[in-house]
Amino acid sequence: MSGIEGKVVAITGASSGIGEATALLLAERGAKVVLGARRSHRIEALAGRIAAAGGEAVPVVTDVKRREDLSRLVATARRRYGQLDVLVGNAGISPISALDDLRVADWEEMVDVNIKGVLYGIAEALPVFRAQGFGHFVHTLSTAGLTIVPTMSVYAGTKNAVRAISEGLRQEAGETLRVTTVSPGFTRTELADSITDPATRSGIQEGMDKIAMPPDAIARAIAFAIEQPAGVDVGEIVVRPTAQS
Ligand code: NDP
């Protein structure tokens, strides 16, 4: 199947920013979207907006640190819509800081959400994709993984771990599955809220306010990958604001 119309797409981190914009765009183009995030009021409201516009969406409260929540996300897609075409592993946090600060709890949280959260999605969706004979993983990385800068080393490390996992997955996937990574640059979302060091947070927020792109820019890149014919796998997409060095 090519195109977006009728595809069943589960999205983690759908309650704000890139995940929310992706859900709105894909639903507008006829996808059935399964909305995963922890903030139930946000994904319920989003599902309501999509339904009011004539689209199809179901919210599923999902904490990607819990494998059973990913299991429920995938199971809901199949029960409600009969299949799962795409899993967008997008949930992520970036409580960045200098290594000297030893914010070890933040390091652990980034590993749990950004790496293990994606792995749990693979663990739940891969057997389903194999049984169906089709499926597509889309993982949100970051340009922070391409150019490593101070304060971002652990965050960049988590994104590069997912880059390696995604490339391995692509090589193992065979002819019937697709794997895409999308690396956004500065994008106007709530991501800076997860930064626990006040000075780093205000610096990043300032950068975001100045040059960030709207999250719809990333949603369009994800839609481009999904809408390709089944035999075409868009591997890596990098999208930056023109003002980002
Ligand atoms: P937001 O903070 O707006 O969105 C993050 C999403 O992740 C929210 O929906 C949040 O939902 C979800 N999330 C966080 N923790 C968990 C969890 N434990 N379980 C489930 N969902 C979780 O930021 P963005 O939209 O920017 O972030 C989306 C992705 O884009 C992330 O992977 C981020 O690293 C990446 N990215 C963003 C860039 C930017 O400049 N904004 C640049 C490069 C990459 P909830 O809190 O409701 O669970």
Residues whose N, C-alpha, C, O or C-beta is under 5 A from the ligand:
A	BS01	NDP	G13 A14 S15 S16 G17 I18 G19 A37 R38 R39 T62 D63 V64 K65 N90 A91 G92 I93 V113 T140 L141 S142 T143 P184 G185 F186 T187 T189 E190 L191
